[in-house]
Amino acid sequence: MPDRRSELQAAVMAMVNDIVKETTSELAISSTPAFVAALSDVVYQQMVTLGMDAEAFAKHARRSTINMEDILLCARRNDDLLQKLSEFADDIRGEPSAKKKRA
């Protein structure tokens, strides 16, 4: 019986494969199975790192539950990602985002 890690890796691989197929079709280019496997591995490793970082931020704040602020802290070095996640967080909270405030 496969363990949870293997199941998650397989799910990531399937999702990345679907996205690559869609994108290569739109761009009229091709990709190899080795590319999809490598990209899937990168995505999986990034997910693991994000989870570990978010857990560390929650523990530092003396919480046992990861919240949105922990995820935003993980994205603090990527301005574009931080902006998109902040807008998403504002939507969830029902707050107008900075982008919507200017309109």
KEPAKE-817258 format. One line per field, with one value per atom (N, C-alpha, C): residue number from 1; z, x, y. Coordinates in steps of 0.1 Angstrom, whole numbers. Layout:
n	(NUM;...)
pz	(Z;...)
px	(X;...)
py	(Y;...)
//
This chain:
n	(1;1;1;2;2;2;3;3;3;4;4;4;5;5;5;6;6;6;7;7;7;8;8;8;9;9;9;10;10;10;11;11;11;12;12;12;13;13;13;14;14;14;15;15;15;16;16;16;17;17;17;18;18;18;19;19;19;20;20;20;21;21;21;22;22;22;23;23;23;24;24;24;25;25;25;26;26;26;27;27;27;28;28;28;29;29;29;30;30;30;31;31;31;32;32;32;33;33;33;34;34;34;35;35;35;36;36;36;37;37;37;38;38;38;39;39;39;40;40;40;41;41;41;42;42;42;43;43;43;44;44;44;45;45;45;46;46;46;47;47;47;48;48;48;49;49;49;50;50;50;51;51;51;52;52;52;53;53;53;54;54;54;55;55;55;56;56;56;57;57;57;58;58;58;59;59;59;60;60;60;61;61;61;62;62;62;63;63;63;64;64;64;65;65;65;66;66;66;67;67;67;68;68;68;69;69;69;70;70;70;71;71;71;72;72;72;73;73;73;74;74;74;75;75;75;76;76;76;77;77;77;78;78;78;79;79;79;80;80;80;81;81;81;82;82;82;83;83;83;84;84;84;85;85;85;86;86;86;87;87;87;88;88;88;89;89;89;90;90;90;91;91;91;92;92;92;93;93;93;94;94;94;95;95;95;96;96;96;97;97;97;98;98;98;99;99;99;100;100;100;101;101;101;102;102;102;103;103;103)
pz	(0;0;0;-9;-10;2;7;18;13;23;20;11;14;6;-8;-11;-25;-32;-24;-30;-33;-25;-27;-39;-40;-51;-64;-64;-76;-80;-70;-73;-79;-73;-79;-93;-95;-109;-119;-115;-124;-127;-116;-118;-127;-124;-133;-147;-149;-162;-170;-163;-169;-173;-164;-167;-179;-179;-190;-203;-203;-215;-220;-212;-215;-221;-214;-218;-231;-232;-245;-256;-254;-265;-269;-259;-262;-269;-266;-272;-284;-287;-299;-297;-286;-283;-277;-275;-269;-257;-249;-237;-236;-228;-226;-212;-211;-198;-187;-191;-182;-176;-185;-181;-171;-174;-165;-151;-152;-139;-131;-138;-131;-125;-133;-128;-117;-117;-106;-94;-95;-83;-77;-85;-81;-73;-79;-73;-59;-59;-47;-36;-40;-30;-25;-34;-29;-19;-22;-13;1;1;14;21;14;20;26;18;22;35;35;47;60;58;69;74;64;68;75;70;76;90;92;105;115;110;118;122;113;117;127;126;136;149;149;162;169;160;165;172;167;172;184;188;198;195;183;178;173;174;169;156;151;139;129;117;106;102;100;95;83;78;66;67;79;81;79;83;82;67;59;44;38;42;37;41;53;56;47;44;35;21;17;4;4;15;17;7;2;-7;-21;-24;-38;-39;-44;-43;-51;-63;-71;-64;-59;-51;-39;-32;-19;-23;-33;-37;-40;-48;-52;-40;-31;-19;-10;-9;0;-5;-18;-24;-22;-23;-20;-6;3;18;21;14;17;12;0;-5;5;11;21;33;37;49;46;34;30;30;30;30;16;13;0;-1;-12;-13;-18;-17;-21;-35;-44;-58;-60;-52;-53;-47;-37;-30;-39;-49;-58;-68;-72;-83;-80)
px	(8;0;9;6;15;13;24;23;17;14;9;18;31;41;41;40;40;27;16;3;3;9;10;19;31;40;33;25;18;7;1;-9;-3;9;16;20;26;30;18;7;-5;-9;-10;-14;-4;9;19;18;16;15;3;-8;-20;-17;-10;-7;3;13;23;16;7;0;-8;-15;-24;-15;-4;4;12;17;24;15;2;-8;-11;-12;-15;-3;9;21;26;20;24;38;42;55;54;65;64;73;71;79;81;91;95;90;88;85;95;108;118;116;112;109;98;87;76;80;88;92;101;110;119;111;102;93;85;79;71;79;92;100;103;106;108;96;84;72;70;72;70;80;92;102;99;94;89;78;69;57;62;72;77;84;92;99;89;79;68;62;59;52;61;74;83;85;86;88;75;64;51;50;53;53;63;75;84;79;73;67;56;48;37;43;53;59;66;72;79;69;57;46;39;44;38;24;22;9;12;1;2;-5;-11;-18;-12;-10;-5;-16;-14;-25;-20;-28;-25;-13;-11;1;14;14;26;29;19;21;26;20;25;39;43;58;66;62;69;72;62;63;70;75;80;91;99;110;106;93;89;77;80;71;58;59;47;38;45;37;31;38;33;21;21;10;-2;0;-12;-18;-9;-14;-21;-15;-22;-36;-37;-50;-60;-55;-63;-67;-58;-61;-71;-70;-79;-93;-94;-107;-113;-105;-110;-115;-108;-112;-123;-126;-137;-132;-119;-113;-110;-111;-107;-92;-86;-72;-67;-54;-48;-51;-52;-55;-69;-78;-92;-95;-87;-89;-87;-77;-74;-84;-92;-102;-113)
py	(-12;0;12;22;34;43;49;58;72;80;94;102;101;109;105;92;87;91;91;95;110;118;132;135;128;130;126;115;111;121;127;138;150;154;165;162;151;147;148;143;143;157;166;179;187;185;192;187;174;168;175;176;183;197;204;218;219;211;211;208;198;194;206;212;224;235;238;249;246;234;231;231;227;227;242;251;265;271;268;274;266;255;247;243;238;233;219;212;199;198;188;186;171;168;154;149;136;130;134;135;138;152;161;175;175;168;168;162;152;145;155;162;171;183;188;199;195;183;178;177;172;171;185;195;208;213;212;216;209;196;189;194;195;200;214;223;236;235;226;224;220;210;206;217;225;236;247;250;259;254;241;236;236;233;234;248;258;272;277;274;279;273;260;254;261;265;272;285;293;306;305;294;292;289;280;277;289;297;309;318;319;327;320;308;300;295;292;286;272;264;250;249;260;260;270;266;275;283;297;305;313;322;329;338;343;352;344;331;323;321;319;317;330;341;354;357;352;354;345;333;325;331;340;346;360;364;378;381;372;375;375;372;372;382;394;405;402;396;393;382;372;362;367;376;382;390;398;406;398;387;379;372;367;360;370;382;392;396;397;400;388;376;364;364;367;367;378;389;400;396;389;384;374;365;355;363;373;380;390;392;402;416;418;431;436;448;453;453;448;448;461;464;477;480;470;471;476;470;474;487;491;504;516;514;525;527;517;517;526)
//
